[in-house]
Amino acid sequence: MNKDNLLFTLLGLVLGFVTGWLMFEKIALRQPPRLTQDQLAAVMSGAPIPGPDSTPSAQGAAPQGAMPGPAGPGQIDTSKLDEAQAKLQQHPEDPELILDVANESFDIASKAGKAPFVWQQARDHYLKYLSLKEPTPDVLSDLGVTYRELGQFDDALKTFQQAEKMAPEHWQSKYNQVIVLAFDLQQYDKAQTILDDLQKEHPDNQDIRQLAAAVAQRRSAA
């Protein structure tokens, strides 16, 4: 399964101001689809993020902590997660199976939006995996995303910093720090310092350019 860890990206200048796209992305130099404008609007308002196949009548249909069953209109297919959990029940200490459950939970929570139960499940399985295996920047970045989604912003920041120390070339770790500092903690000076470094190191990176515009917009409105 391809996993990238690039957390949330606010992208784009639309009609002269930054609206952006807030990305759940996972790294290893691979990037999954960005959020749609409807999903971005949900993020900015704090509402549940509609999944890519969701319809207005389907959004919010599942109770908190419960996921819709396999593949119907507006539903999220949980079959891969169900399969991973079944395998883990047979081999509860297998680190790769633990990571599979974490990754599948992460993917479903990303599609479901505000799904605290599923984010908690992803977080707990990443932590269990890290209790058995050495950390990698990718796993740490995904763990940082789960912390952010659960409102544990300080833990998210520390985890992204740990990933950066482990792999300084892992620019997404710095990128994610900027997101947490600027948009969650409103620590704009710290965010700008990291952002300046990112822009110097990656002057042609479009994602970083758009993040800089989004940070500037947010800071001017603060």
Salt bridges, closest charged atoms under 4 A:
GLU83 OE2 - LYS87 NZ 3.46
GLU93 OE2 - LYS128 NZ 3.75
ASP107 OD1 - LYS3 NZ 3.51
ASP107 OD1 - LYS26 NZ 2.74
ASP124 OD1 - ARG123 NE 3.00
ASP138 OD1 - HIS170 NE2 3.61
ASP142 OD2 - LYS3 NZ 3.49
ASP184 OD2 - ARG148 NE 2.58
ASP189 OD1 - ARG219 NH2 2.31
GLU201 OE2 - LYS174 NZ 2.82
ASP204 OD1 - ARG209 NH2 3.74
ASP207 OD1 - ARG34 NH2 2.99
